[in-house]
Amino acid sequence: MADDLHTRYMRATDIWNAHRAGCATCQDGTRCEAGAPLFERFARLQDAYLRRST
């Protein structure tokens, strides 16, 4: 399960970073309509991964 969580976390990171790189709105700390759910998924998975890693 931990490997699956890590895989999902890394994938969400890649997707969020790719979106943010091409979105002027998401580069300044705010979230566009499309970027908000991507960031939320990334943040949720990051939190879950960090909780399991400690």
Contacts in CASP RR format, 6 or more apart in sequence:
PFRMAT RR
TARGET T0000
AUTHOR 0000-0000-0000
METHOD contacts of the structure
MODEL  1
MADDLHTRYMRATDIWNAHRAGCATCQDGTRCEAGAPLFERFARLQDAYL
RRST
2 52 0 8 1.000
5 45 0 8 1.000
5 48 0 8 1.000
5 49 0 8 1.000
5 52 0 8 1.000
6 49 0 8 1.000
8 45 0 8 1.000
9 42 0 8 1.000
9 45 0 8 1.000
9 46 0 8 1.000
9 48 0 8 1.000
9 49 0 8 1.000
12 38 0 8 1.000
12 41 0 8 1.000
12 42 0 8 1.000
12 45 0 8 1.000
12 46 0 8 1.000
13 42 0 8 1.000
13 46 0 8 1.000
15 38 0 8 1.000
15 41 0 8 1.000
15 42 0 8 1.000
16 35 0 8 1.000
16 38 0 8 1.000
16 39 0 8 1.000
16 41 0 8 1.000
16 42 0 8 1.000
19 26 0 8 1.000
19 34 0 8 1.000
19 35 0 8 1.000
19 38 0 8 1.000
20 26 0 8 1.000
20 27 0 8 1.000
20 35 0 8 1.000
23 32 0 8 1.000
23 34 0 8 1.000
23 35 0 8 1.000
25 31 0 8 1.000
25 32 0 8 1.000
26 32 0 8 1.000
26 35 0 8 1.000
26 39 0 8 1.000
31 39 0 8 1.000
END
